[in-house]
Amino acid sequence: MAVGKNKRISKGRKGGKKKIVDPFAKKDWYDIKAPSVFSVRNVGKTLVSRTQGTKIASEGLKHRVFEVSLADLQSDEDQAYRKIRLRAEDVQGRNVLTNFWGMDFTTDKLRSLVKKWQTLIEAHVDVKTTDNYMLRLFCIGFTKRPCVEVYTRGHWQGD
């Protein structure tokens, strides 16, 4: 017990009830714009806390990474298994401009590629382009099923 604290006096609440503040009242919506290589430019919206004191809202948006399906960017449902990552680089008014930041497969598509009696082989290499961009290329390979069928659980019935 702290020195000088009287338990009987501190039973009541100080200052009455707390006001309930809506957390979304202090936030603004920004439009996410995809790079020009994609047919659909307007990707979606994102929330950010309003500018308050020295904390600027546009600085809170920079370097955020958004994950979008390629089907949404190209209006082609056949590409739904590819996920594109877009990184926020600049803010102009209420628009967040993004750059390509990577691509990945959905987990269900990746699992469906590997069949029984196959092995998944993954490799990556870092490549520097002539205009000084660093790229990391990933490659996925699969071994083929053996040509000679090996029966591991079969029974042979002789004469």
Secondary structure, DSSP 8 states (H G I E B T S, - for coil): --TT--TTGGGS-SSS------GGGGEEEEEEE--TTSS--EEEEEEEE--BTTB-HHHHHTT-EEEEEHHHHHT-GGGTTEEEEEEEEEEETTEEEEEEEEEEE-HHHHHHHS-TT--EEEEEEEEE-TTS-EEEEEEEEE----SS---SS------
